[in-house]
Structure formats: structure tokens, C-alpha cells
Amino acid sequence: MGDESCAEDPAASARVDGRGGGSPPAALSGGGGEAPALRERRATLERLAGETFDVLVVGGGVTGCGVALDAASRGLSVALVERRDFAAGTSSRSSKLIHGGLRYLEHLDFGLVREALHERRLLVEKLAPHMVHPTPFLLPLKHGLRDRMYMGAGLMLYDALAGRRLAMPRHRHLSHAACLRAVPSLRDDALTGGIRYHDAQVDDARFSVMLARTAAAEGAVCAPAVEVTAFLHEGLRVAGVRARDLEGDTEFDVRARTVVNATGVWTTHMERLAGIERPLLVRPSKGVHFVVPRERIDSEYALILPTEKSVLFVLPWGEQWIVGTTDTDWEFGLDHPSATRTDIEYLLEHVNAVLADPLTFDDIIAVYVGLRPLLGGGAGETAEVSREHAVRRSAPGFVSVAGGKYTTYRLMARDAVDVAAADLPFAADASRTADLPILGAVGLAGAAERLRGHPAAALLRPGRLEHLVRRYGALAGEVLDLAAADRSLAAPLRGAEKYVAAEAAYAALHEGALHIDDVLTRRTHIAFELRDRGREAATHVAALMAPALGWDEATVAREVAHYHARLDAERAAQAMLDDAGSDAARSPVLDLRLTPPPTTTGPGGPADSGPTTTEDRR
Ligand SMILES: Cc1cc2nc3c(=O)[nH]c(=O)nc-3n(C[C@H](O)[C@H](O)[C@H](O)COP(=O)(O)OP(=O)(O)OC[C@H]3O[C@@H](n4cnc5c(N)ncnc54)[C@H](O)[C@@H]3O)c2cc1C
């Protein structure tokens, strides 16, 4: 399969609903008939209700999207359903590192580190060079010779575990003066010297969407806003799911030979829903990051700062720095984990321990929060729980995959499909994803130069073409096509001028975005890159998405009002001192998809009297 599968062929513009081909730009200007994204969605839901799939994946985070791609590229028929948006769970809220995990060396997890470093190399060099970028880090040393020997040995091992042929430069010891030259913001007495090494960064939310699109290009039917509400059984075997379209609030069955549960922190809940008596236990651990302006920290390098429990990262992100993270148990709702003032104070205290000019609350642009899906339900510090993954055939036709790290999603996916394939009535091929670049990777070299000749390129502001290539790789031309058909789309997004207006339309037409939150938070990162967190941009984004999704004025107003309410709830939550108070302030404003109107019967017609569901059996 390899390169040619996503090179110049039509699959390269696959939408996440599983259909290839670009959409007619006329549709954007109201070309008549059903709105294009709605038409696609209806077709997708009909396929879900009408076909029997070899593999049905539940969950559209990086793991589920990876499973869909792995299975589809083996030639299996695949469907993926995601309750909210792709990457709406943990997969958009990580530290955004593709890394071996330097700190796991301390736990002697050499196998885990080696695997992760191998994946890092594959992603940087072959699978996703448009999305995974090497970044230099500085590890400041506190205690002179002792630290230098201990940490230096660790980094020597880190380089060695990465393999003989290095994908990025080896580590280098730096003197105290060299560290301060590279990172003038460091306090003179915070270090005695340092070590520079490299890891990689990824736009986690976009990466998951591009995985789903690549799976779609390989034939998978991928649908966001479809929730699994129960499981279908044939005897002891799981035979599919009952699903609810959260946009139309209709219900239908999806039949499958095997179901893969890739729902991260929802894994245990899904296992229970499937009737598994002793469910796989996943423990949610909360991680908080905050974002500050780039000019507040003067540094050529990302920073890794050891803390008493784990490490703290200071990571470059465009015109900002991301600072994180915490690692504490979370006992409240899983949909909208929230930060407390205490979490933010913890991060401030630790980062300020090394900064000459300390950060304050006023510097903080935004805060985001994720839940780690840690394996096991035991007590003890969450930072001590292994980051390895588990794949379990919990019942015939039902496999759960959980734990792990963003970096190792491909291995998790491969292992899950290997186990699921044992339930198929034929032998499945071996995994091919080690040789299958993600959409946008093929043709990356020279893409900016080639696109300078595109009719819309001259309409863009300086630097925006490079911005598009950085975000879409070789697919940037598709965004430009929209701007060529409607020149107003070449303008900057109002309220978030770094982005091009066409990006919001493209997200609705090609990337499965169904609400402005999907665009403001995950297709772009306006929600955490701008001080108003996208309050102003929300109106323009809604107007740009409206033609693709057939929104009337009332829907546009509802989208904007809901987004503003979400921002208010988040700010209120971040002023609270404990998780209970923070959750009480945040949770009243649910994702719009999670507050649907009353149930009717869906695209598959009335739920038939075939297989029983777990709910029926209770
Ligand atoms: C703070 C933090 C920092 C991290 N940093 C890093 C890092 O730098 N590098 C790294 O390698 N790893 C990192 N990780 C770990 C990594 O982010 C996670 O392991 C990974 O994102 C988990 O992905 P997932 O697909 O398993 O889960 P998720 O992304 O949570 O996906 C599960 C999906 O299942 C869906 N779902 C749930 N119930 C249903 C249902 N009934 N029907 C349909 N869909 C459903 C959810 O909506 C969700 O989208 C970090 C994690 C956290 C929390």
C-alpha cells in the first residue's frame, strides 16, 4: 500500500465520514438542495445502519482512529463511531509530545521507552512529518556533578534506546553560561548547567482527525456525534451496538463481527455496558496545562523541569508557551474535567521556581484539562501508575484497548486489531501502518513552493501559505481551493487573524466539524491561543460553517451563545479551590451534542427484533 495510497489519488481528500472527493465550492455559497456536510452525514449514517462491518470501533480519540486505520488498511470493512467530536476526549488535551518519556527511565521501563522512541522516529521521518516536529529541550541541572552524571547517563541511554541511526540530534551537555544564553529567562541560581536533548511535538487534536481521514481514505466509515448506548448480542457473542445519532437524536443498530472498545477513560463504563462482569479498570488522572504569551519566557528551548512527583514541561506553541502538567485523581464527570485555582497555583509555583521574572495569574491566556486513561483501579499516586497499554478480549467479538500514550497509539491499534481479528471467520492480513503515511504527508516536501502558483495564494496575507502547509501538509491546496472559489475565504478569520477564514469552512466540509466548538477548540486552537479564548471569533466561525451545515440564523445564534456560556463556565470553574467546586461550576454547560431533543426512530428504521441488547437482557 504505502505511499501511493494517499499520494495524488482522490482518497487524499477523503472526508472523515468515509467518502472520498472534494466538495463543490458552489455548495459553500448555497448551491441549493441539502447542505453538503449534512448530505454526507446522512449517507454515512445510512451505511452504519445498513452494513455489517468486520470491525466496529467505538471511540474517536487517537487510539480509536488508529484502530480504524489499522483495520481498514488491512482490507477489513470498518466503521468508527465517536460520541462527541474526534479527539474531544483526552486526545486533544495532552502535552502534545511524541516522546520516549525520559522520566520512565527512572521507573526502569526500558521496553516502553524503546518502543515509544521507535514510534517517534517513524512519525517524524515517514508517517507524519507534516504534524510531528522535532523540538530541542533543556534539562536544567540543579546539583552540579552529581546531577550531570546521573542525568547524563539517562540521556545517553535515551539516545541509545532511540536506535543507531538517530532521527534527531544526540544530547549535549551545556555550561551554566550556555544555558543562560539560550534561555535568558532562567534564574541564575536555578541551575548549575544543563543538558540539551530532542523530542517531538504534535498537534494532537489535528493528528487524530487526520488519522480518521486516512482511515476514511482506506474505506472506513467514520462518524462523530454517534453514541453507543447498548450492545447487541447473539448468544454470548457481541454482534454490534445500538447507536444514537446525537445530532438528529435517532437510534439505530450497527452490526459487526467484532467491536473494539477504544474509549479511553470511558473503557470501564463501556465494558459494563457490554455486560462484562469483571470490567477492565481504567483510572482517570487529571492533567492541567496553562498557556502564556511567548514573550513572557525568553528561551530557544522547551524546558523539562523535574518536580517532586513527576516533571513539568514548558513547551513552545506558536506565539505561546504551554506549561504543564499536574497528575491527580479525578472523581467527577468524564466529559468536561476542569481545573481549579489550586492546580494553576501548583503549576505557577513550579515554573516560577526557575524563572527570573515570575509568571502571574494575569499572564495566563487559557487553561486546558485532560484525563489520562491509566490502567488499573488501585490506590496510590497516579504518577506512579504504568503508562503501558492493555488489549483484552473481554467477550467473544468484543475487545478493549486502553492505557498507553499518544506516542504509542499505532502499536495499541495494531495489537487491538490482531486480537480482534481472531474473531473473524477468515485470516486477516498483518498490520500495514508502519508503511502508511498519514494524509498530508506525501508531497510535503516543496508543497509551499508548488502552492505559490495556486490562484488563491496571492490573496493570502504574508506567511499564511506557510501556516496552511504547517497545518494541512500537502492537503493545504484543498483549503486554497475554497478560497479560490470564494475570495472572501482568503481573508483572516475575524477575531483570530492568524487563521484563514477558509479553514473554518474546510473543517465543516472535510474534517467532520459539526459545531463551532469543534473548530475553535480542535481544528484550530483559538480556544487556548487567544486571551478572549475565541469569544469574538465564534461569530465569524459560525457564519463560515453555516452553509456547509445548513444552519439558519437561530442555529448560528445558539452555537455562539453556547460557546460563550462554555467559556464563562470554564472561567468560573478555574476560580474554585477544589475539584468538587470546579466541577459544579463547569458541568452545567455540556457539549451541545450531549443535550439532544427527544428520541425518534433512525436511519435504519425502527430498531429491529434481531439481536438482543445488553439493556434488553437486564
Ligand atoms: C494531561 C495529559 C498529558 C498527556 N501528554 C501526553 C504526551 O505528551 N505524550 C503522549 O504520548 N501521551 C500523553 N498523554 C496521554 C495521551 O493523551 C492519551 O493516552 C491518549 O490521548 C488517549 O487516547 P484514547 O483515544 O485512548 O482516549 P480519548 O482520546 O479519550 O478517546 C476516547 C473517545 O471515546 C469516546 N467515547 C466515550 N464513550 C463513547 C460512546 N458511548 N460512544 C462513542 N464514543 C464514545 C469519547 O468521546 C472519546 O473521544 C497525556 C494525557 C494527559 C491527560
Ligand as a Chemical Component Dictionary entry (heavy atoms), coordinates in Angstrom:
data_LIG
# 
_chem_comp.id                   LIG 
_chem_comp.type                 NON-POLYMER 
_chem_comp.pdbx_formal_charge   0 
_chem_comp.three_letter_code    LIG 
# 
loop_
_chem_comp_atom.comp_id 
_chem_comp_atom.atom_id 
_chem_comp_atom.alt_atom_id 
_chem_comp_atom.type_symbol 
_chem_comp_atom.charge 
_chem_comp_atom.model_Cartn_x 
_chem_comp_atom.model_Cartn_y 
_chem_comp_atom.model_Cartn_z 
_chem_comp_atom.pdbx_ordinal 
LIG C1  C1  C 0 -2.571  15.909 30.672 1  
LIG C2  C2  C 0 -2.134  14.822 29.742 2  
LIG C3  C3  C 0 -0.939  14.934 29.059 3  
LIG C4  C4  C 0 -0.539  13.924 28.204 4  
LIG N1  N1  N 0 0.585   14.111 27.490 5  
LIG C5  C5  C 0 0.989   13.157 26.626 6  
LIG C6  C6  C 0 2.123   13.385 25.818 7  
LIG O1  O1  O 0 2.698   14.469 25.812 8  
LIG N2  N2  N 0 2.521   12.383 25.007 9  
LIG C7  C7  C 0 1.892   11.175 24.972 10 
LIG O2  O2  O 0 2.359   10.308 24.262 11 
LIG N3  N3  N 0 0.778   10.951 25.695 12 
LIG C8  C8  C 0 0.299   11.919 26.504 13 
LIG N4  N4  N 0 -0.836  11.741 27.222 14 
LIG C9  C9  C 0 -1.592  10.507 27.053 15 
LIG C10 C10 C 0 -2.478  10.541 25.791 16 
LIG O3  O3  O 0 -3.005  11.813 25.576 17 
LIG C11 C11 C 0 -3.608  9.528  25.922 18 
LIG O4  O4  O 0 -3.073  8.278  26.223 19 
LIG C12 C12 C 0 -4.434  9.396  24.644 20 
LIG O5  O5  O 0 -4.832  10.647 24.140 21 
LIG C13 C13 C 0 -5.667  8.551  24.918 22 
LIG O6  O6  O 0 -6.390  8.439  23.722 23 
LIG P1  P1  P 0 -7.659  7.498  23.626 24 
LIG O7  O7  O 0 -8.088  7.504  22.211 25 
LIG O8  O8  O 0 -7.368  6.183  24.236 26 
LIG O9  O9  O 0 -8.765  8.206  24.543 27 
LIG P2  P2  P 0 -9.658  9.514  24.196 28 
LIG O10 O10 O 0 -8.904  10.499 23.406 29 
LIG O11 O11 O 0 -10.262 9.985  25.460 30 
LIG O12 O12 O 0 -10.781 8.908  23.260 31 
LIG C14 C14 C 0 -11.860 8.155  23.745 32 
LIG C15 C15 C 0 -13.086 8.584  22.964 33 
LIG O13 O13 O 0 -14.167 7.685  23.222 34 
LIG C16 C16 C 0 -15.350 8.433  23.076 35 
LIG N5  N5  N 0 -16.473 7.738  23.685 36 
LIG C17 C17 C 0 -16.702 7.542  25.006 37 
LIG N6  N6  N 0 -17.866 6.905  25.194 38 
LIG C18 C18 C 0 -18.399 6.686  23.956 39 
LIG C19 C19 C 0 -19.618 6.089  23.492 40 
LIG N7  N7  N 0 -20.519 5.600  24.349 41 
LIG N8  N8  N 0 -19.853 6.033  22.169 42 
LIG C20 C20 C 0 -18.932 6.541  21.285 43 
LIG N9  N9  N 0 -17.786 7.134  21.671 44 
LIG C21 C21 C 0 -17.512 7.201  22.996 45 
LIG C22 C22 C 0 -15.016 9.749  23.761 46 
LIG O14 O14 O 0 -15.892 10.793 23.381 47 
LIG C23 C23 C 0 -13.578 9.974  23.363 48 
LIG O15 O15 O 0 -13.457 10.858 22.262 49 
LIG C24 C24 C 0 -1.311  12.756 28.065 50 
LIG C25 C25 C 0 -2.526  12.646 28.733 51 
LIG C26 C26 C 0 -2.949  13.690 29.545 52 
LIG C27 C27 C 0 -4.277  13.609 30.219 53 
# 
loop_
_chem_comp_bond.comp_id 
_chem_comp_bond.atom_id_1 
_chem_comp_bond.atom_id_2 
_chem_comp_bond.value_order 
_chem_comp_bond.pdbx_ordinal 
LIG C1  C2  SING 1  
LIG C2  C3  SING 2  
LIG C2  C26 DOUB 3  
LIG C3  C4  DOUB 4  
LIG C4  N1  SING 5  
LIG C4  C24 SING 6  
LIG N1  C5  DOUB 7  
LIG C5  C6  SING 8  
LIG C5  C8  SING 9  
LIG C6  O1  DOUB 10 
LIG C6  N2  SING 11 
LIG N2  C7  SING 12 
LIG C7  O2  DOUB 13 
LIG C7  N3  SING 14 
LIG N3  C8  DOUB 15 
LIG C8  N4  SING 16 
LIG N4  C9  SING 17 
LIG N4  C24 SING 18 
LIG C9  C10 SING 19 
LIG C10 O3  SING 20 
LIG C10 C11 SING 21 
LIG C11 O4  SING 22 
LIG C11 C12 SING 23 
LIG C12 O5  SING 24 
LIG C12 C13 SING 25 
LIG C13 O6  SING 26 
LIG O6  P1  SING 27 
LIG P1  O7  DOUB 28 
LIG P1  O8  SING 29 
LIG P1  O9  SING 30 
LIG O9  P2  SING 31 
LIG P2  O10 DOUB 32 
LIG P2  O11 SING 33 
LIG P2  O12 SING 34 
LIG O12 C14 SING 35 
LIG C14 C15 SING 36 
LIG C15 O13 SING 37 
LIG C15 C23 SING 38 
LIG O13 C16 SING 39 
LIG C16 N5  SING 40 
LIG C16 C22 SING 41 
LIG N5  C17 SING 42 
LIG N5  C21 SING 43 
LIG C17 N6  DOUB 44 
LIG N6  C18 SING 45 
LIG C18 C19 SING 46 
LIG C18 C21 DOUB 47 
LIG C19 N7  SING 48 
LIG C19 N8  DOUB 49 
LIG N8  C20 SING 50 
LIG C20 N9  DOUB 51 
LIG N9  C21 SING 52 
LIG C22 O14 SING 53 
LIG C22 C23 SING 54 
LIG C23 O15 SING 55 
LIG C24 C25 DOUB 56 
LIG C25 C26 SING 57 
LIG C26 C27 SING 58 
# 
